[in-house]
């Protein structure tokens, strides 16, 4: 079974904030987190939609883990997906709190945001010269930070309630204590310092003491994703960052992230996800695809040379049809390779293992390393991979070995259907191209020169 003959792969979309219309984003995906609605991009079937991938309804190589690896190693923008997964989980955990605890963090409404923005605009920082003049007077601006929150114990601390089946957070990696109730003291200090810097940069006054639920976790989220010093800093405009910090200074309700989540989800749905599906369609690594293109061009050249030799000889015109074999194989291989596919691998529904997958299977310690890296840990460390063991090993691999690297069966049925469609398109294109070449060579009279 194949898709329409006119099927086209998702178009590669460059990451650019300027390409998104600010008014269009909230209207396009508003409420999608709660309702599960989605916008399927052109060339992406429903079986490979963003919601199916995120919810775990797909098979390798189109799972959430594969999507994360693509964003880490190819696009280098995994922080968006990591933040999005954390937010989905956070909304669920927040809704499971008792009503008395949820009441401590009121919803952040549009009216509150507008009022807060107006207040912030009216309370701008004094210039250094003016601040020096008013220093020590009643007109001096008070400076409030969250440093006291770091040093003072919180008798009303509410530990984050993580469901037992949630495996994305590893205590040793996430910075929580062994009892998963509090942050490790050293890492907690670091997170609070980064959050403090972020608040000060945005000129946001925060309460040094609060009994709101998940306040420590929100502090770490700010230090990881919002602060300019964060290890997984989101690509936010300064106005977006300031508005978010003002909201988080008042409440830990998930609605405080509403505008930022819209931006992140838009980027995932309309840029990262289509690019991921387009990349997954390619069943060979780059050396193999280049090799396949070379074979395709070589097949066409062999067909042309064969047709010329037979035409220049005294053989009858029927013998010129032999050149059609070269044309068919060459054109079909070239068309498929131009779309990132190797017809030999497709014949077995195989794909090459990715470089990070190759050495994870060869060395058990690499598998352990991959697990400890915690890319699916939403509050983990940096996404840098340059120091991972497989990078140096793969660079030392010679080109021939890369062309004939190990293969694995493609488990996702929808992806196999897309590849079947592309293969059929290449065959039809090869037939058309061969007919054109034959229409050129067959009418030519015999040369009788050979």
HELIX and SHEET records of a PDB file:
HELIX    1   1 UNK A   17  UNK A   19  5                                   3    
HELIX    2   2 UNK A   22  UNK A   29  1                                   8    
HELIX    3   3 UNK A   32  UNK A   35  1                                   4    
HELIX    4   4 UNK A   46  UNK A   48  5                                   3    
HELIX    5   5 UNK A   50  UNK A   54  1                                   5    
HELIX    6   6 UNK A   64  UNK A   70  1                                   7    
HELIX    7   7 UNK A   71  UNK A   75  3                                   5    
HELIX    8   8 UNK A   78  UNK A   95  1                                  18    
HELIX    9   9 UNK A   99  UNK A  102  1                                   4    
HELIX   10  10 UNK A  110  UNK A  122  1                                  13    
HELIX   11  11 UNK A  128  UNK A  134  1                                   7    
HELIX   12  12 UNK A  147  UNK A  151  1                                   5    
HELIX   13  13 UNK A  171  UNK A  174  1                                   4    
HELIX   14  14 UNK A  185  UNK A  201  1                                  17    
HELIX   15  15 UNK A  215  UNK A  221  1                                   7    
HELIX   16  16 UNK A  222  UNK A  226  3                                   5    
HELIX   17  17 UNK A  238  UNK A  250  1                                  13    
HELIX   18  18 UNK A  254  UNK A  257  5                                   4    
HELIX   19  19 UNK A  258  UNK A  267  1                                  10    
HELIX   20  20 UNK A  268  UNK A  272  3                                   5    
HELIX   21  21 UNK A  273  UNK A  281  1                                   9    
HELIX   22  22 UNK A  286  UNK A  312  1                                  27    
HELIX   23  23 UNK A  317  UNK A  322  5                                   6    
HELIX   24  24 UNK A  323  UNK A  338  1                                  16    
HELIX   25  25 UNK A  343  UNK A  347  1                                   5    
HELIX   26  26 UNK A  355  UNK A  362  1                                   8    
HELIX   27  27 UNK A  364  UNK A  373  1                                  10    
HELIX   28  28 UNK A  389  UNK A  395  1                                   7    
HELIX   29  29 UNK A  399  UNK A  403  1                                   5    
HELIX   30  30 UNK A  413  UNK A  441  1                                  29    
SHEET    1   A 2 UNK A 350  UNK A 352  0                                        
SHEET    2   A 2 UNK A 407  UNK A 409 -1                                        
END                                                                             
